[in-house]
Amino acid sequence: MVLRLLAEVRSGGRQLAPALDRALRELEAREARAFVTDLAYGTLRHARLLEAALAPRLAAPEQLPDRVRLVLLAGAFERLVRGTPAHAAVHAWVEVVKRGPPKERRLAGLVNAVLRRVDPHDLPSPPGTASLPPWLFARFEAALGPAAAERAAAGMLRPEPLWLSASDPAAAAQRLRDEGAEVAEGPLPGSLRVRAPRPLATLAAYREGLVQPQNPASLAVVRACGDVAGRRVIDLCSGRGVKAVALAAAGADVTSVERDPSKLRAAAANAERLGVRLEQLAWDLRTPPPLAPAPLVLLDAPCSGTGTLRGHPEIALRLTPEAVERLRELQAQLLTSALACLAPGGRLVYAVCALTAEEGPEQVEALLAAHGALRPLAAELPLSPTVAAGPGRFVLPEEGLDGFYVAVLERSA
Ligand SMILES: C[S@@+](CC[C@H](N)C(=O)[O-])C[C@H]1O[C@@H](n2cnc3c(N)ncnc32)[C@H](O)[C@@H]1O
């Protein structure tokens, strides 16, 4: 199952999270689900490091059949990152190769020898730097500085806990514990760190709308909007509405705008589960939407997702500098539409889950340079660590947080 997943993501162009969701439907036992999840995510997150560790022990890795290369990566992840002893990890992978087609079977001896000999000292260092394509790590360095860039990249190699947001965290925690979950407080109020006994969607706390899966960094973007109770908020690029429902739960009168109608439908169903109300508009925001200006506008723009490599390791396999440039151009267009939605005296919160300067501080600096009526405010980000950059701040993707850039701008009255 893991090899099929790795193949679908590495060569088949698929995203890991939905492919894994589908695969896990075949598994009942919690331990088996956790094992497959950790192995698939871990192998993809560490792929560059594992390839470098394996390279000196392989004469021509590029000539090996794809499946055998994936066996070596997954086996090396178990040996080098999880620290599984050779006697426990190697046999199972060799058996997988022996059950393959004849041209793979004859490589069983090679797989056995390589996986027995690989050594944690073979992993390149520092790990964060070596885990990313050099051009992408250079972008992190330019945005964050060298030390924070290494911490960010290394932080995204480690697994993510299940984070849930709750309007009533005490009641939600109690309900979750009643169902056998382990619950701890998250890094900001309203955020819980949870170890669930079963898939989240099967828990009553979820079905009854007490909790919403949300990374604390995403909740911090909502908090950067300030006190929204009773205020009209236009949530641009609302996607599946994770921030929209948090705004609505905090008492905002939310209008969500999104290009993709299927995401709007998913957001509406989720809002119903949570018992909150959203106005919705399907609109391509490359032109301003037909909405009366509001005192608060959130633009959570489409971006490279480079702050979410922990949960989306496939991004590092495929992203190109050209794609970042196209996103930068799109974000600039979306910011122009966001300004058209902003009432005089109002606030614009701009967020991207990206760790590049061009999508974050440079984007906002260009906007400020073009619009004298805007001034930056200090972004209240009740999380650490953060790094100041231009008019806003980066949240670093450590301790299970996603990486974000957030800036808060005010338009003169
Ligand atoms: C970062 S995601 C938004 C996540 C969402 N705010 C949340 O918290 O759940 C960016 C969204 O922008 C949408 N998008 C991309 N281009 C767009 C456009 N031209 N007009 C409107 N929405 C767009 C994408 O479909 C995607 O859902």
The ligand as a Gaussian input file, in Angstrom:
#p B3LYP/6-31G(d) Opt

LIG

0 1
 C       -5.042000      29.420000       0.513000
 S       -6.468000      28.852000      -0.241000
 C       -7.709000      29.492000       0.808000
 C       -7.923000      28.756000       2.102000
 C       -9.100000      29.309000       2.876000
 N       -8.995000      30.737000       3.089000
 C       -9.281000      28.609000       4.218000
 O       -8.894000      29.163000       5.246000
 O       -9.847000      27.506000       4.216000
 C       -6.609000      29.905000      -1.642000
 C       -7.919000      29.781000      -2.417000
 O       -7.892000      30.727000      -3.462000
 C       -8.727000      30.235000      -4.487000
 N       -8.426000      31.001000      -5.724000
 C       -7.369000      30.870000      -6.554000
 N       -7.442000      31.758000      -7.564000
 C       -8.585000      32.465000      -7.375000
 C       -9.235000      33.503000      -8.103000
 N       -8.703000      33.997000      -9.236000
 N      -10.405000      33.995000      -7.632000
 C      -10.951000      33.502000      -6.496000
 N      -10.389000      32.496000      -5.771000
 C       -9.217000      31.983000      -6.205000
 C       -8.372000      28.767000      -4.541000
 O       -9.413000      28.022000      -5.144000
 C       -8.180000      28.440000      -3.064000
 O       -9.348000      27.893000      -2.526000

